[in-house]
Amino acid sequence: MTYLEKINRHHDENELYIKPKTERLEFTVQHYAAPVTYNVRFFIHKNNDMIRADIVVLLFSSKNQVI
């Protein structure tokens, strides 16, 4: 199942969600001002916050058991 199929299935009943009418990899959300169309290609990667490498090293070198 693709990401778009999962979104379509999960939000099928939501009146603010507009399913794509074509085979395009996009969906639309009715915002308060106007509908906004999102393309799902790279959608997850684009919205994925990455931790800087130096912070990861710092966390792994900590002697604090909570961290």
VEXFI-97574 format. One record per atom (N, C-alpha, C, O): atom name; x negated, y, z negated; chain. Coordinates in pm, whole numbers, plus 50000, padded with zeros to 5 digits. Each point is the difference from the previous one (the first is absolute). Example, Ala and Ser with C-alpha at 12.3 -4.5 7.8 and 13.67 -1.06 7.14 Angstrom:
 at    xx    yy    zz ch
  N 48681 49431 49220  A
 CA 50089 50119 50000  A
  C 49910 50120 50000  A
  O 49896 49998 49934  A
  N 50139 50107 50138  A
 CA 49918 50119 49994  A
  C 50077 50109 49927  A
  O 49949 50111 49983  A
***
This chain:
 at    xx    yy    zz ch
  N 49915 49882 50000  A
 CA 50085 50118 50000  A
  C 49911 50124 50000  A
  O 49905 50009 49922  A
  N 50125 50085 50164  A
 CA 49919 50121 50009  A
  C 50040 50099 49891  A
  O 50105 49986 49936  A
  N 49810 50113 50044  A
 CA 50029 50104 49902  A
  C 50131 50072 50035  A
  O 50081 50027 49912  A
  N 49938 50003 50214  A
 CA 50122 50069 50043  A
  C 50123 49913 49975  A
  O 50104 50052 49958  A
  N 49886 49821 50066  A
 CA 50113 49909 49973  A
  C 50034 49999 49851  A
  O 50117 49997 49963  A
  N 49780 50005 49952  A
 CA 50023 50004 49856  A
  C 50069 50129 49959  A
  O 50093 49999 49919  A
  N 49862 50112 50137  A
 CA 50063 50129 49970  A
  C 50146 49999 50046  A
  O 50089 50042 49926  A
  N 49934 49910 50195  A
 CA 50137 49994 50052  A
  C 50090 49916 49911  A
  O 50113 50038 49971  A
  N 49837 49849 49986  A
 CA 50080 49910 49917  A
  C 50028 50063 49863  A
  O 50112 49994 49950  A
  N 49786 50066 49991  A
 CA 50012 50056 49865  A
  C 50092 50123 49997  A
  O 50074 50019 49904  A
  N 49921 50063 50199  A
 CA 50075 50126 50001  A
  C 50122 49998 50091  A
  O 50056 50105 50033  A
  N 49985 49778 50006  A
 CA 50112 49985 50094  A
  C 50127 50071 49955  A
  O 50071 50057 50082  A
  N 49958 49940 49790  A
 CA 50123 50058 49947  A
  C 49985 50148 49963  A
  O 50099 50065 49966  A
  N 49781 49989 50039  A
 CA 49976 50138 49960  A
  C 50044 50096 50110  A
  O 49952 49991 50113  A
  N 50137 50099 49854  A
 CA 50052 50094 50100  A
  C 49898 50103 50046  A
  O 50019 50065 50103  A
  N 49872 49951 49822  A
 CA 49896 50095 50039  A
  C 49891 49937 50088  A
  O 49912 50069 50051  A
  N 50096 49801 49965  A
 CA 49903 49928 50083  A
  C 50061 49975 50137  A
  O 50113 49951 50011  A
  N 49812 50083 50093  A
 CA 50048 49980 50136  A
  C 49908 49901 50071  A
  O 49882 50028 50022  A
  N 50174 49857 50013  A
 CA 49923 49896 50069  A
  C 49958 50047 50139  A
  O 50068 50082 50061  A
  N 49820 49867 49988  A
 CA 49959 50036 50135  A
  C 50100 49945 50102  A
  O 50052 49890 49984  A
  N 49973 50188 50120  A
 CA 50093 49957 50104  A
  C 49928 49938 50118  A
  O 50063 49947 50091  A
  N 49806 50058 49907  A
 CA 49918 49943 50107  A
  C 49899 49905 49937  A
  O 50004 49974 49880  A
  N 49908 49975 50200  A
 CA 49896 49909 49952  A
  C 49880 50074 49940  A
  O 49900 49937 49964  A
  N 50109 50193 50024  A
 CA 49890 50079 49945  A
  C 49978 49964 49854  A
  O 50093 49960 49930  A
  N 49783 50054 50026  A
 CA 49963 49967 49863  A
  C 50022 50120 49909  A
  O 49905 50056 49946  A
  N 50221 49983 50039  A
 CA 50030 50117 49918  A
  C 50138 49988 49937  A
  O 50083 49920 50042  A
  N 49937 50160 49855  A
 CA 50129 50009 49933  A
  C 50022 50146 49963  A
  O 49906 50079 50001  A
  N 50216 49956 49966  A
 CA 50033 50138 49969  A
  C 50067 50008 49863  A
  O 50080 49913 49963  A
  N 49886 50192 49962  A
 CA 50063 50027 49872  A
  C 50068 50136 50010  A
  O 49940 50099 50042  A
  N 50186 49904 49918  A
 CA 50075 50125 50002  A
  C 49964 50078 49874  A
  O 50051 49971 49892  A
  N 49861 50129 50122  A
 CA 49964 50087 49888  A
  C 50103 50111 49990  A
  O 50086 50013 50087  A
  N 49907 50067 49809  A
 CA 50102 50103 49977  A
  C 50008 50101 50114  A
  O 50108 50049 50032  A
  N 49778 49984 50031  A
 CA 50001 50102 50105  A
  C 50024 49941 50139  A
  O 50074 50057 50081  A
  N 49863 49830 49945  A
 CA 50009 49940 50133  A
  C 49945 49858 49995  A
  O 49927 49966 49908  A
  N 50107 49952 50190  A
 CA 49943 49865 50005  A
  C 49851 50005 50032  A
  O 49954 50083 50079  A
  N 49972 49825 49858  A
 CA 49856 49990 50023  A
  C 49970 49858 50045  A
  O 50040 49904 49933  A
  N 49891 50082 50179  A
 CA 49965 49868 50054  A
  C 49857 49966 49963  A
  O 49909 50081 50016  A
  N 50072 49798 49933  A
 CA 49870 49950 49958  A
  C 49959 49885 50092  A
  O 50082 49915 50032  A
  N 49793 50083 50009  A
 CA 49945 49891 50078  A
  C 49933 49904 49903  A
  O 49920 50042 49917  A
  N 50112 49828 50092  A
 CA 49946 49904 49904  A
  C 49859 49952 50034  A
  O 49936 49932 49920  A
  N 50015 50103 50197  A
 CA 49863 49960 50035  A
  C 49904 50073 49907  A
  O 50000 50123 49996  A
  N 49922 49804 49933  A
 CA 49904 50053 49901  A
  C 50069 50069 49882  A
  O 49934 50069 49924  A
  N 50196 49915 50060  A
 CA 50075 50066 49893  A
  C 49946 49962 49862  A
  O 49979 50086 49916  A
  N 49998 49787 50062  A
 CA 49951 49954 49870  A
  C 49858 50048 49977  A
  O 49968 50048 49891  A
  N 49946 49941 50210  A
 CA 49861 50043 49985  A
  C 49991 50150 49975  A
  O 49917 50045 49921  A
  N 50166 50030 50144  A
 CA 49997 50144 49987  A
  C 50040 50044 49860  A
  O 49952 50102 49950  A
  N 50134 49823 49985  A
 CA 50051 50037 49869  A
  C 49936 49919 49886  A
  O 50057 49989 49891  A
  N 49828 49956 50136  A
 CA 49931 49918 49901  A
  C 49886 50081 49940  A
  O 49903 50032 50068  A
  N 50108 50002 49804  A
 CA 49895 50076 49934  A
  C 49882 49908 49968  A
  O 50018 49894 49941  A
  N 49865 50148 50099  A
 CA 49879 49921 49976  A
  C 49921 50062 49885  A
  O 49995 50122 49986  A
  N 49945 49792 49934  A
 CA 49914 50047 49891  A
  C 49859 50013 50054  A
  O 49949 49909 50066  A
  N 49988 50203 49906  A
 CA 49863 50023 50047  A
  C 49907 49892 49945  A
  O 50020 49951 49889  A
  N 49880 50012 50189  A
 CA 49906 49893 49965  A
  C 49926 50029 49870  A
  O 49978 49909 49920  A
  N 49984 50217 50058  A
 CA 49926 50033 49877  A
  C 50088 49982 49876  A
  O 49949 49967 49893  A
  N 50180 50055 50120  A
 CA 50092 49979 49887  A
  C 50014 49851 49972  A
  O 50005 49960 49884  A
  N 50003 49959 50220  A
 CA 50009 49855 49982  A
  C 49876 49948 49928  A
  O 50012 49919 49907  A
  N 49872 50126 50133  A
 CA 49874 49960 49934  A
  C 50003 50042 49854  A
  O 49962 49921 49913  A
  N 50081 50199 50059  A
 CA 50010 50049 49863  A
  C 50092 49913 49916  A
  O 49966 49964 49887  A
  N 50150 50001 50167  A
 CA 50095 49917 49927  A
  C 49944 49861 49971  A
  O 50017 49949 49890  A
  N 49918 49991 50209  A
 CA 49944 49866 49981  A
  C 49882 50001 49903  A
  O 49972 49898 49937  A
  N 49959 50212 50050  A
 CA 49885 50005 49910  A
  C 50039 50035 49857  A
  O 49915 50000 49912  A
  N 50211 50030 50064  A
 CA 50046 50039 49868  A
  C 49994 49882 49903  A
  O 50028 49885 50038  A
  N 49936 50144 49839  A
 CA 49999 49897 49895  A
  C 50134 49998 49924  A
  O 50021 49914 49914  A
  N 50066 50178 50117  A
 CA 50131 50008 49936  A
  C 50088 49889 50058  A
  O 50021 49993 50121  A
  N 50032 49921 49792  A
 CA 50081 49886 50046  A
  C 50133 50044 50061  A
  O 50057 49928 50083  A
  N 49994 50186 49878  A
 CA 50126 50047 50055  A
  C 49983 50035 50147  A
  O 50090 49975 50080  A
  N 49796 50080 49955  A
 CA 49974 50037 50139  A
  C 49954 49878 50074  A
  O 49972 50008 50120  A
***
